Amino acid sequence: MTTTNRSGKTSTRLFAAGLAALALLALAACSSTVVREGGSRASTPKYGATTVVKRGDNLYRIATNNGLSTLDLATWNNIAPPYTIYPGQRLRLYPSDGRRTASTTTPRPQAGSSTRPNSTTTRPASTTPTPPRSTAIASPFAWRWPTEGQLVGTYAAGNPTRQGIDIAGAGGQPVRAAADGVVVYSGSGLVGYGELVIVKHSEEWLSAYGHNRARLVNEGQVVKAGQQIAEMGRSGAARDMLHFEIRHDGKPVDPLGYLPKR
């Protein structure tokens, strides 16, 4: 979850280095264990098992503790670089669609076999890129705006630097919970967010409030929709503003699809 403002300055990305290199590993499946060529870590999916992210966790630590590769765990949960996870988020320790690996391998011809070119020339089907569609997932909550101010940043599907909206305002103005929930994170440990509050609304829904000047709630505290949870600020940002995200199953969705029109 990173943010950009209109001046073009991009806040620091999280966990950006190291993990992406794992994507270059070749994979081969054997029974229920994912075996990687070259002696790399083998992933053994735990079908039906999940784990909940705790404060201080990162994707590498969770993968290692469960005998998985970081890349497989990220792929199974549709977590894109920079591999940001949140306290209270539930991660699946197995692939949901039966695929065991994050990538596929090209079968090698068996020894002694020969391959002949096909006499029939087949033209590749034309592929037209289809832009991702931002379809709002039904939510059981009556979301409300977390603060007043001008909308200066919008959500863009698939863009890791635009996973929420940015609302400009004055330092110290109230930041309020967008729906009832429980505070699962209140701190400044996630680079790029400054003083951050994360509220868990259900097993599937979270909301995040970043760049605050002050946090007014503690972890484990129950909050009501409209209750002030922070003061707007510019921690981790170039101006006084609130970075606000709504996440479903850990994945960002467009907040404007849920907030009342104004």
N, C-alpha and C positions, 0 to 999 in steps of 0.2 A: 504494500500500500504506500505509494509515493505520490507526491503532488507536484503540479506545476502551476505557476501563476502567470499572469499576462505579460510580465516582463521577460518571460522565457527562462527564468531560473528554475532549475529542477532540483528538488530536494533529494537528499542522499538515498540511494537504493539500499535495500536490505539484503544481506546474505548473498551479494551478487557474485562473488568469486568462488571458484572451486567446484561447486556442485554441478554447474553446467557442463564441466568437462566429462562428467559421467555419461553424458548422452552419446559419446563417441564409442562406448563399449559395445562389442558384438555380443548378441544374446543367442542362447539356444535352450529350448525347453526339454526337460526330462522328467517324466511323471509329474508330480505336483511341485517339484523344485525347479526354480529358475537357475540355470547354470550359465555363468558368463565365461567366455573363452579368455585365456590368458591368466587364470588364477584369481580373478576378481571375486568379490563377495557373491555368494549364491543366496537368492531370496527363496524362502519357504513360506508361501502364503498361509495365513491363518484364517481359513474360510469361516465366515460368520463372526469373527472377532473384530472389535473396534477398540480404540483408545481415545481418551479425552486429553487434550493439550493442557498442561499445567504451566503456571508462570515459570519462566526460565527455560522451558523446553525449546528445542529447535528440531527441524526435520531430521538432521543427521543423527542426533541423539536418540530420537524415537525409533528411527529405522535400525540403528545399531542394537538397541536394547531388545528389539523384536526379531533379530536375525534377518533383516531385509536390507536391500540396497536403497540408498536415498532416492535414486532416480525412479525405481519401481514404486516406492511409497508415494512420491510426488505424482507419478502418472496415474496410479490407481485412484487418487483423490482429486485429479484435475487441478493440481497446484502448479502454476507456471512460475518461471523465474520472476522475481528474486526469491521464490519459495517462502513467502511470508505466511506464518501460522499465528493463531491467536489463542490465548487462554480460554478454555471452554469449548473450543472447536473439537468436533468428533472426527477422527480419522479412521478410515477403513484399512484393515491390514491384509486385504486380499483384493483381487480384481473383480469388479462387478459384472463384467461381460464375458468372463471365461478366458480372456487373454492374460497370459502370465507375465509378459514382459512389456517394457516400455517401447521396444522397437522390434522389428522383425528381421530375420536373416534370410539371405538368398540360399536355397538348397544347393549343395555342391553335387556335381555329377559323380556317380559311383565309379570306382575304378573299373576300367575295362569297357565302360559305356562310351558311346560316341554320340555326338549331337550333330545333326544335319540341319542346314538352314531350310526353313519351310519354303516350298516353292510358291506359296501364295503370299503375296505382299499384303499386309494388313496395315492400313493407315491408323495411327492413334486417334482415338476419339477426341474431338475438340473439347477442351475444358475451359469453361468460363468461370473465373473465381466468383464465388457467391459471398457477398459481405455478410458478416455475422448479424443476425437479427436479435434485437434486444426485446425479448418477449417477457412481459411481467409475469412472474410466478404469483399465484394467488397467495395472499397473506391474511392471517387471521387478525391482524392488528389495524387499528385506526391510527396510522402514523401522523405525527404533527411535526411542523418545522422546528428544528432544534434551536434556532435563533433568528433574529431579524437582521436584514442587511441585503446587500446587492450580491447577486449570483455572479461570481467571477471565474468559476471553473466548473466544467461539466464532465459527466461520466462518458467514457468511450469504451465499448466492449473490446476486450482483447488488448487494450493498451495498459501496461503495468504502471504507467505514470498518471493514469486518469481513472482510478478505481472508485471514485466518489465525486462529490461536489464540493466546491469552495465558496464560502459565504463571507464577504468582507463586512467589517463593522468597526466598532470602536473598542479599544482595549478595556476590559473589565465588564463589558455588557454580558447579560446572563446567557449561558448555554444550558439548554434544558433537555431532559430525556425525551426521545421521540416516541416512546411507548413504555408501558410498564415492563419492569424486568429486574434483574439482579446484576450489580456491578461485579464483573469477573476480572477486571484489570483497571488499576489506577496507578499510573506511574509514568516514567520517562525513559524506559529501557528499550523502546523500539525506535531505532535511528530513523530520523526523517519526520517523526510525528510530534516531537516536542512533548509537552505534558499531555498525556493521552488517557481517555476514559473509554472502556469498552463495556457495554451493557448486553447481557444475555437475556433475550426475551422468551426463548423456548429452546428445545433441543436443536432446532433448525435455524433460528434467526438471531443475529447479532447486529448491534449498531456501534459505530466507533466515532469518537469526537476528538480531533487532534488540534495541536498548536495552541492549547489553552495557556492562559497566564497563571491560573490557579485551579487546582482540582478540589472540589468540595465534598467528595464522597470517598468512601473506603471500599475495598474489596469485600464482597459478601453482603453489602448493604442493599436492601430492597428499595427501589425507586419507582415513583409513579410518573406516568406521562405528564409532561409539563413541569416536573420538578427540576429546579436548578441543580446542576451537577458540576458546573465549572464556570469560570470566567474567561471570556474570549481573550486571546493574546496572540503573540507572534513567535512563540517558542518553536524553533525549527522551521520558521517561515520568514519571508521578507516583509510582511505586512500583517496588521491585525486582521485575522480571519479565522474561521472555523473550517476545518476539513472534516466532512461528514460522509460516512459510508454506511450502507446497509448490506449485510451479507446473509446469504441463504446457503446452509450447509458449507459454510466457509468460503463461498465464492461470491465475489462482489456482484451486485445488481444495481441498476440505475435508480438512485433514490427518487428522481423526478417521476418515476412510474408509480410511486407509492405516496409521496407527499401531496397534500391538497394543492390545487392550482391557486396561484395568487398573482 
